[in-house]
Amino acid sequence: MRPTDLTPAELVDLLDDAYQEDRGGPSSGLAPAERNVLADYLGCHEEARSEALHLWQERLAWQGGDGEEDAAYWLDVEFLGARLEERQA
């Protein structure tokens, strides 16, 4: 996977799938290496991360959910933060 080739909407799809999996939903289909590539990319490209998060939160609001804050926390702390900790270990 090359995140630079993905549209913001495709990034949102991947993030939402990984989020749902982490919250007990069905498997996202992302291999651990693909999750790492995605986390590294978003961790290093603030503009891409910010745009994807904004679109994702809009999608969650449109779906009638109230998970916009939880999604932001998950992205920054659990998804990106976990990858940062792995790289520092």
PyMOL Python script that loads the backbone (N, CA, C, O; Angstrom):
from pymol import cmd

cmd.read_pdbstr("""\
ATOM      1  N   MET A   1       0.838  -1.176   0.000  1.00  0.00           N
ATOM      2  CA  MET A   1       0.000   0.000   0.000  1.00  0.00           C
ATOM      3  C   MET A   1       0.885   1.242   0.000  1.00  0.00           C
ATOM      4  O   MET A   1       1.871   1.331   0.732  1.00  0.00           O
ATOM      5  N   ARG A   2       0.506   2.183  -0.833  1.00  0.00           N
ATOM      6  CA  ARG A   2       1.191   3.478  -0.873  1.00  0.00           C
ATOM      7  C   ARG A   2       0.180   4.550  -0.504  1.00  0.00           C
ATOM      8  O   ARG A   2      -0.632   4.945  -1.341  1.00  0.00           O
ATOM      9  N   PRO A   3       0.216   5.024   0.727  1.00  0.00           N
ATOM     10  CA  PRO A   3      -0.771   6.024   1.152  1.00  0.00           C
ATOM     11  C   PRO A   3      -0.779   7.275   0.288  1.00  0.00           C
ATOM     12  O   PRO A   3      -1.811   7.935   0.166  1.00  0.00           O
ATOM     13  N   THR A   4       0.347   7.607  -0.307  1.00  0.00           N
ATOM     14  CA  THR A   4       0.382   8.804  -1.154  1.00  0.00           C
ATOM     15  C   THR A   4      -0.499   8.649  -2.387  1.00  0.00           C
ATOM     16  O   THR A   4      -0.889   9.644  -2.998  1.00  0.00           O
ATOM     17  N   ASP A   5      -0.815   7.412  -2.757  1.00  0.00           N
ATOM     18  CA  ASP A   5      -1.674   7.158  -3.913  1.00  0.00           C
ATOM     19  C   ASP A   5      -3.157   7.143  -3.561  1.00  0.00           C
ATOM     20  O   ASP A   5      -4.005   7.058  -4.449  1.00  0.00           O
ATOM     21  N   LEU A   6      -3.472   7.224  -2.276  1.00  0.00           N
ATOM     22  CA  LEU A   6      -4.861   7.138  -1.830  1.00  0.00           C
ATOM     23  C   LEU A   6      -5.505   8.518  -1.753  1.00  0.00           C
ATOM     24  O   LEU A   6      -4.860   9.506  -1.403  1.00  0.00           O
ATOM     25  N   THR A   7      -6.771   8.560  -2.084  1.00  0.00           N
ATOM     26  CA  THR A   7      -7.538   9.800  -1.929  1.00  0.00           C
ATOM     27  C   THR A   7      -7.874   9.966  -0.446  1.00  0.00           C
ATOM     28  O   THR A   7      -7.792   9.003   0.316  1.00  0.00           O
ATOM     29  N   PRO A   8      -8.245  11.163  -0.036  1.00  0.00           N
ATOM     30  CA  PRO A   8      -8.673  11.338   1.360  1.00  0.00           C
ATOM     31  C   PRO A   8      -9.835  10.405   1.730  1.00  0.00           C
ATOM     32  O   PRO A   8      -9.875   9.885   2.845  1.00  0.00           O
ATOM     33  N   ALA A   9     -10.763  10.192   0.818  1.00  0.00           N
ATOM     34  CA  ALA A   9     -11.891   9.298   1.098  1.00  0.00           C
ATOM     35  C   ALA A   9     -11.417   7.856   1.297  1.00  0.00           C
ATOM     36  O   ALA A   9     -11.953   7.140   2.143  1.00  0.00           O
ATOM     37  N   GLU A  10     -10.432   7.435   0.535  1.00  0.00           N
ATOM     38  CA  GLU A  10      -9.885   6.082   0.708  1.00  0.00           C
ATOM     39  C   GLU A  10      -9.150   5.964   2.044  1.00  0.00           C
ATOM     40  O   GLU A  10      -9.216   4.925   2.701  1.00  0.00           O
ATOM     41  N   LEU A  11      -8.455   7.021   2.440  1.00  0.00           N
ATOM     42  CA  LEU A  11      -7.806   7.021   3.756  1.00  0.00           C
ATOM     43  C   LEU A  11      -8.859   6.888   4.856  1.00  0.00           C
ATOM     44  O   LEU A  11      -8.676   6.133   5.811  1.00  0.00           O
ATOM     45  N   VAL A  12      -9.953   7.619   4.717  1.00  0.00           N
ATOM     46  CA  VAL A  12     -11.033   7.552   5.697  1.00  0.00           C
ATOM     47  C   VAL A  12     -11.601   6.144   5.773  1.00  0.00           C
ATOM     48  O   VAL A  12     -11.858   5.638   6.866  1.00  0.00           O
ATOM     49  N   ASP A  13     -11.799   5.509   4.629  1.00  0.00           N
ATOM     50  CA  ASP A  13     -12.310   4.133   4.623  1.00  0.00           C
ATOM     51  C   ASP A  13     -11.388   3.205   5.412  1.00  0.00           C
ATOM     52  O   ASP A  13     -11.856   2.395   6.213  1.00  0.00           O
ATOM     53  N   LEU A  14     -10.089   3.321   5.189  1.00  0.00           N
ATOM     54  CA  LEU A  14      -9.129   2.478   5.895  1.00  0.00           C
ATOM     55  C   LEU A  14      -9.122   2.772   7.389  1.00  0.00           C
ATOM     56  O   LEU A  14      -9.094   1.854   8.209  1.00  0.00           O
ATOM     57  N   LEU A  15      -9.147   4.048   7.737  1.00  0.00           N
ATOM     58  CA  LEU A  15      -9.167   4.414   9.149  1.00  0.00           C
ATOM     59  C   LEU A  15     -10.425   3.914   9.835  1.00  0.00           C
ATOM     60  O   LEU A  15     -10.363   3.372  10.938  1.00  0.00           O
ATOM     61  N   ASP A  16     -11.559   4.093   9.188  1.00  0.00           N
ATOM     62  CA  ASP A  16     -12.816   3.662   9.788  1.00  0.00           C
ATOM     63  C   ASP A  16     -12.836   2.145   9.968  1.00  0.00           C
ATOM     64  O   ASP A  16     -13.296   1.646  10.995  1.00  0.00           O
ATOM     65  N   ASP A  17     -12.344   1.420   8.984  1.00  0.00           N
ATOM     66  CA  ASP A  17     -12.286  -0.045   9.100  1.00  0.00           C
ATOM     67  C   ASP A  17     -11.392  -0.473  10.259  1.00  0.00           C
ATOM     68  O   ASP A  17     -11.760  -1.355  11.035  1.00  0.00           O
ATOM     69  N   ALA A  18     -10.220   0.149  10.378  1.00  0.00           N
ATOM     70  CA  ALA A  18      -9.292  -0.194  11.463  1.00  0.00           C
ATOM     71  C   ALA A  18      -9.891   0.183  12.816  1.00  0.00           C
ATOM     72  O   ALA A  18      -9.763  -0.566  13.785  1.00  0.00           O
ATOM     73  N   TYR A  19     -10.534   1.325  12.879  1.00  0.00           N
ATOM     74  CA  TYR A  19     -11.188   1.778  14.110  1.00  0.00           C
ATOM     75  C   TYR A  19     -12.271   0.793  14.538  1.00  0.00           C
ATOM     76  O   TYR A  19     -12.334   0.387  15.698  1.00  0.00           O
ATOM     77  N   GLN A  20     -13.120   0.416  13.587  1.00  0.00           N
ATOM     78  CA  GLN A  20     -14.196  -0.528  13.908  1.00  0.00           C
ATOM     79  C   GLN A  20     -13.627  -1.861  14.391  1.00  0.00           C
ATOM     80  O   GLN A  20     -14.155  -2.462  15.326  1.00  0.00           O
ATOM     81  N   GLU A  21     -12.558  -2.319  13.756  1.00  0.00           N
ATOM     82  CA  GLU A  21     -11.923  -3.566  14.187  1.00  0.00           C
ATOM     83  C   GLU A  21     -11.393  -3.429  15.610  1.00  0.00           C
ATOM     84  O   GLU A  21     -11.597  -4.317  16.438  1.00  0.00           O
ATOM     85  N   ASP A  22     -10.720  -2.332  15.894  1.00  0.00           N
ATOM     86  CA  ASP A  22     -10.171  -2.111  17.233  1.00  0.00           C
ATOM     87  C   ASP A  22     -11.263  -1.998  18.283  1.00  0.00           C
ATOM     88  O   ASP A  22     -11.013  -2.247  19.462  1.00  0.00           O
ATOM     89  N   ARG A  23     -12.453  -1.630  17.878  1.00  0.00           N
ATOM     90  CA  ARG A  23     -13.580  -1.501  18.802  1.00  0.00           C
ATOM     91  C   ARG A  23     -14.433  -2.767  18.833  1.00  0.00           C
ATOM     92  O   ARG A  23     -15.555  -2.745  19.339  1.00  0.00           O
ATOM     93  N   GLY A  24     -13.907  -3.877  18.292  1.00  0.00           N
ATOM     94  CA  GLY A  24     -14.609  -5.155  18.363  1.00  0.00           C
ATOM     95  C   GLY A  24     -15.424  -5.510  17.145  1.00  0.00           C
ATOM     96  O   GLY A  24     -16.161  -6.496  17.161  1.00  0.00           O
ATOM     97  N   GLY A  25     -15.309  -4.728  16.088  1.00  0.00           N
ATOM     98  CA  GLY A  25     -16.050  -4.999  14.864  1.00  0.00           C
ATOM     99  C   GLY A  25     -15.343  -6.020  13.990  1.00  0.00           C
ATOM    100  O   GLY A  25     -14.383  -6.658  14.423  1.00  0.00           O
ATOM    101  N   PRO A  26     -15.809  -6.174  12.780  1.00  0.00           N
ATOM    102  CA  PRO A  26     -15.197  -7.137  11.865  1.00  0.00           C
ATOM    103  C   PRO A  26     -13.768  -6.738  11.490  1.00  0.00           C
ATOM    104  O   PRO A  26     -13.371  -5.580  11.619  1.00  0.00           O
ATOM    105  N   SER A  27     -13.020  -7.720  11.029  1.00  0.00           N
ATOM    106  CA  SER A  27     -11.638  -7.482  10.623  1.00  0.00           C
ATOM    107  C   SER A  27     -11.571  -6.443   9.516  1.00  0.00           C
ATOM    108  O   SER A  27     -12.374  -6.454   8.583  1.00  0.00           O
ATOM    109  N   SER A  28     -10.604  -5.550   9.636  1.00  0.00           N
ATOM    110  CA  SER A  28     -10.445  -4.487   8.643  1.00  0.00           C
ATOM    111  C   SER A  28      -9.808  -5.001   7.363  1.00  0.00           C
ATOM    112  O   SER A  28      -9.926  -4.374   6.310  1.00  0.00           O
ATOM    113  N   GLY A  29      -9.144  -6.124   7.450  1.00  0.00           N
ATOM    114  CA  GLY A  29      -8.436  -6.635   6.288  1.00  0.00           C
ATOM    115  C   GLY A  29      -7.055  -6.032   6.121  1.00  0.00           C
ATOM    116  O   GLY A  29      -6.310  -6.414   5.218  1.00  0.00           O
ATOM    117  N   LEU A  30      -6.709  -5.083   6.993  1.00  0.00           N
ATOM    118  CA  LEU A  30      -5.381  -4.474   6.936  1.00  0.00           C
ATOM    119  C   LEU A  30      -4.397  -5.346   7.700  1.00  0.00           C
ATOM    120  O   LEU A  30      -4.607  -5.659   8.872  1.00  0.00           O
ATOM    121  N   ALA A  31      -3.342  -5.727   7.039  1.00  0.00           N
ATOM    122  CA  ALA A  31      -2.271  -6.469   7.702  1.00  0.00           C
ATOM    123  C   ALA A  31      -1.543  -5.519   8.650  1.00  0.00           C
ATOM    124  O   ALA A  31      -1.556  -4.307   8.435  1.00  0.00           O
ATOM    125  N   PRO A  32      -0.907  -6.050   9.695  1.00  0.00           N
ATOM    126  CA  PRO A  32      -0.162  -5.178  10.615  1.00  0.00           C
ATOM    127  C   PRO A  32       0.836  -4.270   9.892  1.00  0.00           C
ATOM    128  O   PRO A  32       0.990  -3.107  10.263  1.00  0.00           O
ATOM    129  N   ALA A  33       1.509  -4.784   8.875  1.00  0.00           N
ATOM    130  CA  ALA A  33       2.471  -3.956   8.130  1.00  0.00           C
ATOM    131  C   ALA A  33       1.769  -2.807   7.422  1.00  0.00           C
ATOM    132  O   ALA A  33       2.310  -1.704   7.345  1.00  0.00           O
ATOM    133  N   GLU A  34       0.568  -3.054   6.904  1.00  0.00           N
ATOM    134  CA  GLU A  34      -0.188  -1.987   6.235  1.00  0.00           C
ATOM    135  C   GLU A  34      -0.661  -0.938   7.238  1.00  0.00           C
ATOM    136  O   GLU A  34      -0.653   0.258   6.944  1.00  0.00           O
ATOM    137  N   ARG A  35      -1.072  -1.386   8.419  1.00  0.00           N
ATOM    138  CA  ARG A  35      -1.449  -0.436   9.467  1.00  0.00           C
ATOM    139  C   ARG A  35      -0.259   0.446   9.825  1.00  0.00           C
ATOM    140  O   ARG A  35      -0.406   1.653  10.020  1.00  0.00           O
ATOM    141  N   ASN A  36       0.917  -0.163   9.908  1.00  0.00           N
ATOM    142  CA  ASN A  36       2.126   0.590  10.244  1.00  0.00           C
ATOM    143  C   ASN A  36       2.453   1.626   9.177  1.00  0.00           C
ATOM    144  O   ASN A  36       2.806   2.762   9.497  1.00  0.00           O
ATOM    145  N   VAL A  37       2.337   1.238   7.914  1.00  0.00           N
ATOM    146  CA  VAL A  37       2.606   2.170   6.815  1.00  0.00           C
ATOM    147  C   VAL A  37       1.627   3.343   6.878  1.00  0.00           C
ATOM    148  O   VAL A  37       2.020   4.500   6.729  1.00  0.00           O
ATOM    149  N   LEU A  38       0.369   3.036   7.097  1.00  0.00           N
ATOM    150  CA  LEU A  38      -0.646   4.084   7.175  1.00  0.00           C
ATOM    151  C   LEU A  38      -0.394   5.004   8.375  1.00  0.00           C
ATOM    152  O   LEU A  38      -0.485   6.225   8.249  1.00  0.00           O
ATOM    153  N   ALA A  39      -0.082   4.428   9.522  1.00  0.00           N
ATOM    154  CA  ALA A  39       0.195   5.235  10.715  1.00  0.00           C
ATOM    155  C   ALA A  39       1.445   6.093  10.520  1.00  0.00           C
ATOM    156  O   ALA A  39       1.466   7.258  10.914  1.00  0.00           O
ATOM    157  N   ASP A  40       2.476   5.524   9.918  1.00  0.00           N
ATOM    158  CA  ASP A  40       3.695   6.295   9.660  1.00  0.00           C
ATOM    159  C   ASP A  40       3.399   7.477   8.741  1.00  0.00           C
ATOM    160  O   ASP A  40       3.849   8.596   8.988  1.00  0.00           O
ATOM    161  N   TYR A  41       2.645   7.219   7.687  1.00  0.00           N
ATOM    162  CA  TYR A  41       2.312   8.269   6.729  1.00  0.00           C
ATOM    163  C   TYR A  41       1.530   9.396   7.411  1.00  0.00           C
ATOM    164  O   TYR A  41       1.889  10.568   7.299  1.00  0.00           O
ATOM    165  N   LEU A  42       0.462   9.028   8.114  1.00  0.00           N
ATOM    166  CA  LEU A  42      -0.365  10.052   8.749  1.00  0.00           C
ATOM    167  C   LEU A  42       0.369  10.758   9.881  1.00  0.00           C
ATOM    168  O   LEU A  42       0.120  11.932  10.157  1.00  0.00           O
ATOM    169  N   GLY A  43       1.271  10.040  10.532  1.00  0.00           N
ATOM    170  CA  GLY A  43       2.059  10.650  11.593  1.00  0.00           C
ATOM    171  C   GLY A  43       3.073  11.655  11.088  1.00  0.00           C
ATOM    172  O   GLY A  43       3.482  12.561  11.814  1.00  0.00           O
ATOM    173  N   CYS A  44       3.479  11.489   9.832  1.00  0.00           N
ATOM    174  CA  CYS A  44       4.485  12.381   9.241  1.00  0.00           C
ATOM    175  C   CYS A  44       3.894  13.448   8.334  1.00  0.00           C
ATOM    176  O   CYS A  44       4.592  14.384   7.945  1.00  0.00           O
ATOM    177  N   HIS A  45       2.625  13.320   7.995  1.00  0.00           N
ATOM    178  CA  HIS A  45       1.975  14.264   7.078  1.00  0.00           C
ATOM    179  C   HIS A  45       0.737  14.844   7.755  1.00  0.00           C
ATOM    180  O   HIS A  45      -0.380  14.357   7.582  1.00  0.00           O
ATOM    181  N   GLU A  46       0.970  15.888   8.522  1.00  0.00           N
ATOM    182  CA  GLU A  46      -0.086  16.505   9.323  1.00  0.00           C
ATOM    183  C   GLU A  46      -1.277  16.950   8.474  1.00  0.00           C
ATOM    184  O   GLU A  46      -2.426  16.807   8.892  1.00  0.00           O
ATOM    185  N   GLU A  47      -1.008  17.481   7.299  1.00  0.00           N
ATOM    186  CA  GLU A  47      -2.105  17.947   6.447  1.00  0.00           C
ATOM    187  C   GLU A  47      -3.004  16.784   6.013  1.00  0.00           C
ATOM    188  O   GLU A  47      -4.229  16.911   6.020  1.00  0.00           O
ATOM    189  N   ALA A  48      -2.405  15.661   5.640  1.00  0.00           N
ATOM    190  CA  ALA A  48      -3.182  14.481   5.242  1.00  0.00           C
ATOM    191  C   ALA A  48      -3.966  13.934   6.428  1.00  0.00           C
ATOM    192  O   ALA A  48      -5.128  13.555   6.284  1.00  0.00           O
ATOM    193  N   ARG A  49      -3.327  13.891   7.614  1.00  0.00           N
ATOM    194  CA  ARG A  49      -4.000  13.409   8.816  1.00  0.00           C
ATOM    195  C   ARG A  49      -5.184  14.300   9.156  1.00  0.00           C
ATOM    196  O   ARG A  49      -6.276  13.814   9.450  1.00  0.00           O
ATOM    197  N   SER A  50      -4.963  15.587   9.114  1.00  0.00           N
ATOM    198  CA  SER A  50      -6.003  16.547   9.461  1.00  0.00           C
ATOM    199  C   SER A  50      -7.185  16.465   8.493  1.00  0.00           C
ATOM    200  O   SER A  50      -8.341  16.486   8.913  1.00  0.00           O
ATOM    201  N   GLU A  51      -6.887  16.374   7.207  1.00  0.00           N
ATOM    202  CA  GLU A  51      -7.958  16.288   6.207  1.00  0.00           C
ATOM    203  C   GLU A  51      -8.741  14.984   6.356  1.00  0.00           C
ATOM    204  O   GLU A  51      -9.971  14.990   6.293  1.00  0.00           O
ATOM    205  N   ALA A  52      -8.041  13.872   6.553  1.00  0.00           N
ATOM    206  CA  ALA A  52      -8.715  12.585   6.723  1.00  0.00           C
ATOM    207  C   ALA A  52      -9.583  12.594   7.980  1.00  0.00           C
ATOM    208  O   ALA A  52     -10.714  12.110   7.957  1.00  0.00           O
ATOM    209  N   LEU A  53      -9.059  13.138   9.069  1.00  0.00           N
ATOM    210  CA  LEU A  53      -9.838  13.187  10.309  1.00  0.00           C
ATOM    211  C   LEU A  53     -11.082  14.042  10.117  1.00  0.00           C
ATOM    212  O   LEU A  53     -12.166  13.661  10.560  1.00  0.00           O
ATOM    213  N   HIS A  54     -10.943  15.184   9.469  1.00  0.00           N
ATOM    214  CA  HIS A  54     -12.096  16.060   9.234  1.00  0.00           C
ATOM    215  C   HIS A  54     -13.175  15.331   8.424  1.00  0.00           C
ATOM    216  O   HIS A  54     -14.351  15.358   8.785  1.00  0.00           O
ATOM    217  N   LEU A  55     -12.773  14.691   7.346  1.00  0.00           N
ATOM    218  CA  LEU A  55     -13.745  13.959   6.514  1.00  0.00           C
ATOM    219  C   LEU A  55     -14.377  12.809   7.280  1.00  0.00           C
ATOM    220  O   LEU A  55     -15.573  12.547   7.151  1.00  0.00           O
ATOM    221  N   TRP A  56     -13.574  12.130   8.071  1.00  0.00           N
ATOM    222  CA  TRP A  56     -14.074  11.002   8.852  1.00  0.00           C
ATOM    223  C   TRP A  56     -15.096  11.479   9.885  1.00  0.00           C
ATOM    224  O   TRP A  56     -16.144  10.857  10.059  1.00  0.00           O
ATOM    225  N   GLN A  57     -14.792  12.574  10.564  1.00  0.00           N
ATOM    226  CA  GLN A  57     -15.728  13.103  11.546  1.00  0.00           C
ATOM    227  C   GLN A  57     -17.025  13.566  10.884  1.00  0.00           C
ATOM    228  O   GLN A  57     -18.104  13.403  11.453  1.00  0.00           O
ATOM    229  N   GLU A  58     -16.924  14.137   9.696  1.00  0.00           N
ATOM    230  CA  GLU A  58     -18.140  14.514   8.956  1.00  0.00           C
ATOM    231  C   GLU A  58     -18.970  13.277   8.633  1.00  0.00           C
ATOM    232  O   GLU A  58     -20.194  13.294   8.767  1.00  0.00           O
ATOM    233  N   ARG A  59     -18.308  12.210   8.210  1.00  0.00           N
ATOM    234  CA  ARG A  59     -19.011  10.965   7.900  1.00  0.00           C
ATOM    235  C   ARG A  59     -19.703  10.419   9.142  1.00  0.00           C
ATOM    236  O   ARG A  59     -20.864  10.015   9.077  1.00  0.00           O
ATOM    237  N   LEU A  60     -19.005  10.402  10.269  1.00  0.00           N
ATOM    238  CA  LEU A  60     -19.593   9.897  11.505  1.00  0.00           C
ATOM    239  C   LEU A  60     -20.805  10.722  11.915  1.00  0.00           C
ATOM    240  O   LEU A  60     -21.816  10.166  12.345  1.00  0.00           O
ATOM    241  N   ALA A  61     -20.713  12.036  11.787  1.00  0.00           N
ATOM    242  CA  ALA A  61     -21.834  12.904  12.127  1.00  0.00           C
ATOM    243  C   ALA A  61     -23.012  12.666  11.182  1.00  0.00           C
ATOM    244  O   ALA A  61     -24.163  12.625  11.618  1.00  0.00           O
ATOM    245  N   TRP A  62     -22.726  12.511   9.906  1.00  0.00           N
ATOM    246  CA  TRP A  62     -23.766  12.275   8.911  1.00  0.00           C
ATOM    247  C   TRP A  62     -24.475  10.947   9.178  1.00  0.00           C
ATOM    248  O   TRP A  62     -25.676  10.821   8.941  1.00  0.00           O
ATOM    249  N   GLN A  63     -23.725   9.956   9.675  1.00  0.00           N
ATOM    250  CA  GLN A  63     -24.299   8.644   9.977  1.00  0.00           C
ATOM    251  C   GLN A  63     -25.103   8.661  11.270  1.00  0.00           C
ATOM    252  O   GLN A  63     -25.721   7.664  11.642  1.00  0.00           O
ATOM    253  N   GLY A  64     -25.086   9.804  11.948  1.00  0.00           N
ATOM    254  CA  GLY A  64     -25.869   9.931  13.164  1.00  0.00           C
ATOM    255  C   GLY A  64     -25.148   9.446  14.406  1.00  0.00           C
ATOM    256  O   GLY A  64     -25.742   9.347  15.479  1.00  0.00           O
ATOM    257  N   GLY A  65     -23.888   9.150  14.262  1.00  0.00           N
ATOM    258  CA  GLY A  65     -23.119   8.688  15.411  1.00  0.00           C
ATOM    259  C   GLY A  65     -22.633   9.847  16.248  1.00  0.00           C
ATOM    260  O   GLY A  65     -22.698  11.007  15.844  1.00  0.00           O
ATOM    261  N   ASP A  66     -22.150   9.510  17.408  1.00  0.00           N
ATOM    262  CA  ASP A  66     -21.601  10.536  18.284  1.00  0.00           C
ATOM    263  C   ASP A  66     -20.140  10.236  18.586  1.00  0.00           C
ATOM    264  O   ASP A  66     -19.629  10.611  19.642  1.00  0.00           O
ATOM    265  N   GLY A  67     -19.472   9.560  17.659  1.00  0.00           N
ATOM    266  CA  GLY A  67     -18.119   9.103  17.899  1.00  0.00           C
ATOM    267  C   GLY A  67     -17.019   9.993  17.364  1.00  0.00           C
ATOM    268  O   GLY A  67     -15.876   9.550  17.251  1.00  0.00           O
ATOM    269  N   GLU A  68     -17.331  11.238  17.031  1.00  0.00           N
ATOM    270  CA  GLU A  68     -16.297  12.095  16.441  1.00  0.00           C
ATOM    271  C   GLU A  68     -15.120  12.321  17.386  1.00  0.00           C
ATOM    272  O   GLU A  68     -13.965  12.285  16.962  1.00  0.00           O
ATOM    273  N   GLU A  69     -15.411  12.552  18.656  1.00  0.00           N
ATOM    274  CA  GLU A  69     -14.323  12.776  19.613  1.00  0.00           C
ATOM    275  C   GLU A  69     -13.549  11.492  19.871  1.00  0.00           C
ATOM    276  O   GLU A  69     -12.322  11.516  19.963  1.00  0.00           O
ATOM    277  N   ASP A  70     -14.256  10.369  19.989  1.00  0.00           N
ATOM    278  CA  ASP A  70     -13.587   9.089  20.208  1.00  0.00           C
ATOM    279  C   ASP A  70     -12.715   8.738  19.011  1.00  0.00           C
ATOM    280  O   ASP A  70     -11.616   8.211  19.177  1.00  0.00           O
ATOM    281  N   ALA A  71     -13.196   9.026  17.807  1.00  0.00           N
ATOM    282  CA  ALA A  71     -12.409   8.741  16.600  1.00  0.00           C
ATOM    283  C   ALA A  71     -11.133   9.565  16.589  1.00  0.00           C
ATOM    284  O   ALA A  71     -10.074   9.052  16.227  1.00  0.00           O
ATOM    285  N   ALA A  72     -11.212  10.825  16.977  1.00  0.00           N
ATOM    286  CA  ALA A  72     -10.027  11.683  17.017  1.00  0.00           C
ATOM    287  C   ALA A  72      -9.035  11.166  18.057  1.00  0.00           C
ATOM    288  O   ALA A  72      -7.830  11.126  17.809  1.00  0.00           O
ATOM    289  N   TYR A  73      -9.547  10.774  19.212  1.00  0.00           N
ATOM    290  CA  TYR A  73      -8.679  10.227  20.261  1.00  0.00           C
ATOM    291  C   TYR A  73      -8.006   8.948  19.762  1.00  0.00           C
ATOM    292  O   TYR A  73      -6.794   8.780  19.897  1.00  0.00           O
ATOM    293  N   TRP A  74      -8.809   8.049  19.184  1.00  0.00           N
ATOM    294  CA  TRP A  74      -8.270   6.784  18.685  1.00  0.00           C
ATOM    295  C   TRP A  74      -7.170   7.045  17.664  1.00  0.00           C
ATOM    296  O   TRP A  74      -6.105   6.430  17.731  1.00  0.00           O
ATOM    297  N   LEU A  75      -7.416   7.950  16.719  1.00  0.00           N
ATOM    298  CA  LEU A  75      -6.435   8.219  15.675  1.00  0.00           C
ATOM    299  C   LEU A  75      -5.129   8.729  16.273  1.00  0.00           C
ATOM    300  O   LEU A  75      -4.060   8.202  15.965  1.00  0.00           O
ATOM    301  N   ASP A  76      -5.204   9.729  17.107  1.00  0.00           N
ATOM    302  CA  ASP A  76      -3.993  10.368  17.624  1.00  0.00           C
ATOM    303  C   ASP A  76      -3.286   9.553  18.700  1.00  0.00           C
ATOM    304  O   ASP A  76      -2.056   9.500  18.721  1.00  0.00           O
ATOM    305  N   VAL A  77      -4.030   8.926  19.582  1.00  0.00           N
ATOM    306  CA  VAL A  77      -3.420   8.248  20.724  1.00  0.00           C
ATOM    307  C   VAL A  77      -3.232   6.759  20.478  1.00  0.00           C
ATOM    308  O   VAL A  77      -2.138   6.231  20.674  1.00  0.00           O
ATOM    309  N   GLU A  78      -4.278   6.085  20.056  1.00  0.00           N
ATOM    310  CA  GLU A  78      -4.197   4.638  19.922  1.00  0.00           C
ATOM    311  C   GLU A  78      -3.540   4.199  18.611  1.00  0.00           C
ATOM    312  O   GLU A  78      -2.700   3.298  18.613  1.00  0.00           O
ATOM    313  N   PHE A  79      -3.908   4.816  17.513  1.00  0.00           N
ATOM    314  CA  PHE A  79      -3.397   4.392  16.211  1.00  0.00           C
ATOM    315  C   PHE A  79      -2.013   4.977  15.940  1.00  0.00           C
ATOM    316  O   PHE A  79      -1.052   4.237  15.732  1.00  0.00           O
ATOM    317  N   LEU A  80      -1.917   6.298  15.941  1.00  0.00           N
ATOM    318  CA  LEU A  80      -0.620   6.930  15.673  1.00  0.00           C
ATOM    319  C   LEU A  80       0.317   6.809  16.870  1.00  0.00           C
ATOM    320  O   LEU A  80       1.514   6.578  16.700  1.00  0.00           O
ATOM    321  N   GLY A  81      -0.214   6.963  18.067  1.00  0.00           N
ATOM    322  CA  GLY A  81       0.603   6.895  19.264  1.00  0.00           C
ATOM    323  C   GLY A  81       1.226   5.527  19.475  1.00  0.00           C
ATOM    324  O   GLY A  81       2.379   5.425  19.894  1.00  0.00           O
ATOM    325  N   ALA A  82       0.470   4.474  19.187  1.00  0.00           N
ATOM    326  CA  ALA A  82       0.998   3.119  19.331  1.00  0.00           C
ATOM    327  C   ALA A  82       2.162   2.895  18.370  1.00  0.00           C
ATOM    328  O   ALA A  82       3.149   2.251  18.726  1.00  0.00           O
ATOM    329  N   ARG A  83       2.050   3.414  17.185  1.00  0.00           N
ATOM    330  CA  ARG A  83       3.131   3.272  16.193  1.00  0.00           C
ATOM    331  C   ARG A  83       4.355   4.055  16.620  1.00  0.00           C
ATOM    332  O   ARG A  83       5.479   3.581  16.454  1.00  0.00           O
ATOM    333  N   LEU A  84       4.162   5.229  17.159  1.00  0.00           N
ATOM    334  CA  LEU A  84       5.268   6.040  17.641  1.00  0.00           C
ATOM    335  C   LEU A  84       6.010   5.314  18.763  1.00  0.00           C
ATOM    336  O   LEU A  84       7.240   5.317  18.799  1.00  0.00           O
ATOM    337  N   GLU A  85       5.266   4.695  19.673  1.00  0.00           N
ATOM    338  CA  GLU A  85       5.878   3.943  20.765  1.00  0.00           C
ATOM    339  C   GLU A  85       6.684   2.761  20.232  1.00  0.00           C
ATOM    340  O   GLU A  85       7.768   2.472  20.741  1.00  0.00           O
ATOM    341  N   GLU A  86       6.163   2.077  19.212  1.00  0.00           N
ATOM    342  CA  GLU A  86       6.893   0.946  18.607  1.00  0.00           C
ATOM    343  C   GLU A  86       8.208   1.394  18.022  1.00  0.00           C
ATOM    344  O   GLU A  86       9.225   0.717  18.173  1.00  0.00           O
ATOM    345  N   ARG A  87       8.195   2.538  17.351  1.00  0.00           N
ATOM    346  CA  ARG A  87       9.417   3.022  16.717  1.00  0.00           C
ATOM    347  C   ARG A  87      10.446   3.459  17.744  1.00  0.00           C
ATOM    348  O   ARG A  87      11.646   3.376  17.485  1.00  0.00           O
ATOM    349  N   GLN A  88      10.001   3.922  18.905  1.00  0.00           N
ATOM    350  CA  GLN A  88      10.914   4.389  19.926  1.00  0.00           C
ATOM    351  C   GLN A  88      11.490   3.249  20.764  1.00  0.00           C
ATOM    352  O   GLN A  88      12.514   3.415  21.427  1.00  0.00           O
ATOM    353  N   ALA A  89      10.835   2.107  20.731  1.00  0.00           N
ATOM    354  CA  ALA A  89      11.293   0.957  21.546  1.00  0.00           C
ATOM    355  C   ALA A  89      12.522   0.298  20.951  1.00  0.00           C
ATOM    356  O   ALA A  89      13.031  -0.675  21.507  1.00  0.00           O
TER     357      ALA A  89
END
""", "prot")
cmd.dss("prot")
cmd.show_as("cartoon", "prot")
cmd.util.cbc("prot")
cmd.orient("prot")
